[in-house]
Amino acid sequence: MAVGVLCNEGQNILLPRPGFGLYNTIATSKNIEVRNYNLLPERNWEVDLEHLESLINSSTAAILINNPSNPCGSNFSKCHLLSILAICERHRVPLISDEIYSDMIFAGQTFHPAASLTNTIPILTLSGLAKQWLIPGWRMGWIIVQDHGTGLLDDIRTGLNALATVLNGPNSLVEAAIPEIFDNVPDEFYRATTRILQENAEVAASRLSAVPALKPIIPQGAMYMMVMIDIDQLQDINDDVDFYQRLKWEEHVEVLPGQCFGMLNYIRIVITPPRDILCCAIDRMASFCKRHSK
Ligand SMILES: Cc1ncc(COP(=O)(O)O)c(C=O)c1O
């Protein structure tokens, strides 16, 4: 709905690479041109700001960021978000900020909602119950329309209401549960979730670091970790898709190939499984890499 309401056919939208594949699917299905801006693995997957800015032209209808990120598990600093917002301001482009992993961040990190850092840029902030509350099956999400009292998004709000009637969205029982969920879920529930995710990320990263062909990029939040494959160290694996297929076939371990997110020779692992299963899966990945190493 956010993409559909902001972008017209023939315009373009800037999406992160690597990024959640659904953005691309939705934009292209509406004949909106996708322009991917790079995220930098060596900088904890921050946006390549120069690259982002170079992609903007007069047909750019929106920039989308996803923070914290699927598939990267990154969490942008305030300073970095301000730099992204400055680009939106310079080019007068609205922001879609997918913050469905908001607050799912690890010790020492601070999460900054993009809209809390500007009084001028119109922002559609996306979130939902699927991640922080761990109930994807309820299919409940929302868009927060934030124009800081400027009225710039008045028409967009009307458009969203119109699109919502087409979607025929979540059922009223689930909607009725929302106030209860927001008010009464104890803080310990959220703390426990992020504690488990962080511990899993640490255990997974330390085991993966011991595998010569794999280089994990330690996440700062969310549920995922990107792992670089040093393909030159493997003798008969062509790329990440080949790695994924053969790992599944030989070790019954399923990862997602980086190409699903537009990133060659990476894999994404999910850090949510119970610790013993996660460790077992990584041990199998290690034996797989050893067996295929040069
Ligand atoms: C970045 C991101 N945004 C949005 C979603 C959508 O979540 P849902 O449709 O389950 O609410 C997901 C789910 O994986 C996601 O990773």
The ligand as a MOL file (V3000), in Angstrom:
LIG
                    3D

  0  0  0     0  0            999 V3000
M  V30 BEGIN CTAB
M  V30 COUNTS 16 16 0 0 0
M  V30 BEGIN ATOM
M  V30 1 C 11.7240 -6.2800 6.2350 0
M  V30 2 C 10.3800 -6.8940 6.3330 0
M  V30 3 N 9.3040 -6.1190 6.1690 0
M  V30 4 C 8.0700 -6.6300 6.2280 0
M  V30 5 C 7.8750 -7.9630 6.4530 0
M  V30 6 C 6.4590 -8.4520 6.4230 0
M  V30 7 O 6.0070 -9.0160 7.5390 0
M  V30 8 P 4.5020 -9.5640 7.5700 0
M  V30 9 O 3.9690 -9.5530 6.1990 0
M  V30 10 O 4.6410 -10.9400 8.1150 0
M  V30 11 O 3.8020 -8.6320 8.4870 0
M  V30 12 C 8.9550 -8.8140 6.6310 0
M  V30 13 C 8.7610 -10.2610 6.8290 0
M  V30 14 O 9.6380 -11.0620 6.6980 0
M  V30 15 C 10.2520 -8.2590 6.5700 0
M  V30 16 O 11.3480 -9.0120 6.7400 0
M  V30 END ATOM
M  V30 BEGIN BOND
M  V30 1 1 1 2
M  V30 2 1 2 3
M  V30 3 2 2 15
M  V30 4 2 3 4
M  V30 5 1 4 5
M  V30 6 1 5 6
M  V30 7 2 5 12
M  V30 8 1 6 7
M  V30 9 1 7 8
M  V30 10 2 8 9
M  V30 11 1 8 10
M  V30 12 1 8 11
M  V30 13 1 12 13
M  V30 14 1 12 15
M  V30 15 2 13 14
M  V30 16 1 15 16
M  V30 END BOND
M  V30 END CTAB
M  END
